[in-house]
């Protein structure tokens, strides 16, 4: 048999030792690093890119409305939703005090809703429907209200994928057209793929104690299976998908600016 190829890390890890970080983007614990980790940087940028795509798909691109919509979703998704998620069981294990998480959630939600109300006055009262849904789903999803009925793959894809794109499109066009539906379908599918990969990754990092095994290939070579092996492909795919969506958003916005 050929020489065994080992792809695991050189640092020894006991079977009962959990993965050191609760997420691939998590920084070391403490001080400002906890707040960066709380923002889920690659995921926040990913979902804010749907806002950019929605505005860029609209027949008329209003940069002031896009800026306000981006800020509202940053506050609602990037800050409030993630602060609520950390309040609900401390999945990222940050040391941010509970009182600070509550304060961040309150300020961010008030800011996001306030921007939405301003848009309803300036742009269209129909934006009130988007505001209501957004405020509801941030709380219901992250606190797993109603028995977790809204904490599912489908609701995630709707709320974090299709919804930002549709909201940004409406804010610029003041109507929804086939382009918006097609864009929302793409954002929904991408978010569903994200959820599929990230759910498995989270489970391995936060719940699994050890993974042990070996793959034997047809040519006789073998590969050790461990925790790092189980995480590598999915997390690499998530990082590449996040980068791709952000780049597409920037590219489309630059194309509209010409």
N, C-alpha and C positions, 0 to 999 in steps of 0.2 A: 504493500500500500504506500502511496506517496506521502510525503511529509505533511503533517497536519498544519493547516493554516489557521491561526488564531487572530480574530478581528476584535477581541475584547480589549479593554483598557489595561495598561500595565499596572495601574494602581490596584492593589488587592481590595476586595469588597466582600464582606461576610454575607452569608445568605440572608440574615435577618436585618441587614442594614438597608434602609430605604434610600431612594435616590435623594441626593443632597438638596436639590432644588425642586420646588413644586411645579415649575414651568421652565421651558428652555430659555425664556427671556427674563427670568427672575434674577435680580442682582443679589449680592450678599446682603444679609439682613442688617437693618439699622439706618438711622438718620434719613437723609434725602433719598437713599436707594430704595427704601420701602415705597416711597411715593411714585418713583419711576416704575417700579414693578407693578404697583397698583393700576397704573394706566394701561397695562398690557400693550406696550408700544406697537408691536407689529400688527396686532389685531385692530387696535384703534385706527391706525393709519389705513388699514385695509378697508374698514367700513366707512371711514370718511371719504375714501376714494369713490365709493358709490354715490355720495353726495355730488362730487365733482362730475362724475359721469352723467348723473341725472340732469344737472344744469347744462352740461355741454351738449346733451342730446336734444335739448329744447330748441325750438326754432329761433328764439331770441335769447341770448345769454346776457343776463344782468349780473355784473360782477358784484354789485353791492348786495344783491339778494343772495348770491352764492356765498359771499363772505359771512353774512348773518346766519345762513343755514348751516354752514360749516361750524361756526362757533356754537350754535345751538346743539348740534349733534355731538360736538366735542364735549360739551358740558353734560348732555344727557347720557350719551353712550360711554365716552371716555372717562368721565369722572363719576357721575351719579350711579350709573349701572354697576360699575366696578367697585365702588365703595359699598353699595348694597350687597354685592356678591361677597365681599370680604367680611361684612357684618354677619352674613349667613354661613357661619361655620369656619371662618378664617382659612379658606382653601390655599391662600398664598402665604400663610403663616407670618404675615407682617407684624411689626410691633406698633403699628399706628393705633393710638388709643381709640376706644369705641366712641368716645365723645367727639373726637376729630372726624371719624368716619361719618357720624351722623351729621356733623356740621358741613362737611364736604358735600354730602348727599343733598342736604337742604339748600345750600347756596347754589349748587349746580342745577338742581331741578328748577328752582325759582328763576335762575338766570335763563335757562332754556325755555321755560314757559313764557317768561317775560319777552324774550326775543320773538317767540311765536305770536304772542298777542300783538306786538308791534307790527309784525308782518300781516296779521289779520286786518289791522286798521289800514295799513299802507297799500297792501296788495289785494287781498280778497278775504272776506269773512269765511270762505270755505276752508281756509287754513285752520280754523278752529277744530275741524274734524281730525286733522293730522295731529294737532297739539294734544287733543284728548286721548287719541290712541297712543301716542308716544309716551305721555306721562303714565298712562295706565300700564302699558306693557313693560316699561322699565321697572316698575314696582312689582307687578304681578310675576314677571319672569324671574327676576333675581331673588325675590323673597319666597318664591315657589308657593304663592298663594293659591287658594282653591284646590288644595291637595296636589299642587304641582301640575295642574291641568294645562297651564300656559308655559310650562318649562319642558318643552319637547323639541325635537329636531325641526319639526315643521314650523313651530312658532319662532324658533331662533332664526330660521332662514327667512321667514316673513318679516320679522321685526328688525333684524340686523343686516339684511340683504336687500330685499325688495322695497321695504318702507323708506329707507334713506334716499334711494334713487327716485322713487315716485314723489316724495316730498320736494326734493330739489327741482325735479322737472316741473311740478305744479307751481312752485314759487316763481319760476322764470316764465312759464308759458301760460299759467292760469287756466290750464286745461290738461287733460290726459289724452294722448294720442297713441297710435300703434307703436311708435318708436319707444314710448315710455313702457308699454306692456312688454315689448321684446327685451328691453334693457332690464326691467324688473325680473323677468324670467331668468335671464343670465345671472343676475345678482343672487336670486333665490337658489339656483343650482350651485353656484360657487359657494355660497354660505352653507348649503347642505353638505357639500363635500368637505368644507372646513370642519363642520360639526362632526362629521363621521370620523375624520382623522383625529381631531382634538379630543374627542370623547375617549378614544382608546388610549391616547397619550396620557391624558389626565389620570385615567384609571391605573396605568402602569406606574406613573410617578408617585401617586398619592395613596394607592391602596395595595399594590402588589409588593410583597416582601422579597421574593426572589424568582428568577427565571433561569432554569438550567436545562441544558439539552445539547444535542449535536445533530447537524445535518450531514448526511453522507451523499455525495454527488455520484453521478453515474461513472465518472472517471476515477473514482476512488478517493478523491480528496474530501476532507471534512471541514466543517466550520462550526465553531462553538456558538451556542445560543445563550445569551445572557440578557440582562436588562438593557444594556447599551445597544445591543443588536436589535432588540424589539422596538426601541425608540427611534433609532437612527433614520430609517426610511420615511416614517410618517412625519417626523419633525422637520426633516429636510424638505419634504413636499410642502409642508405648511409655510416654511420660510420662503420658499421659491414662489408659492402661490401669492403670498402677501406682497412680495416684491413685484411680481408681475402685475397684479391689480393696481398697485400704486403707480407703476410706470405707465400703464394704459391710461389711467386717469390723467396723469400729467401730460401724456402725449396728446390726448384728445383735447385737453384744455389749451395746449399750445397751438394745436391746429386751428381751433376756433379763434384764437387771438390774432392769427395772421390776417 
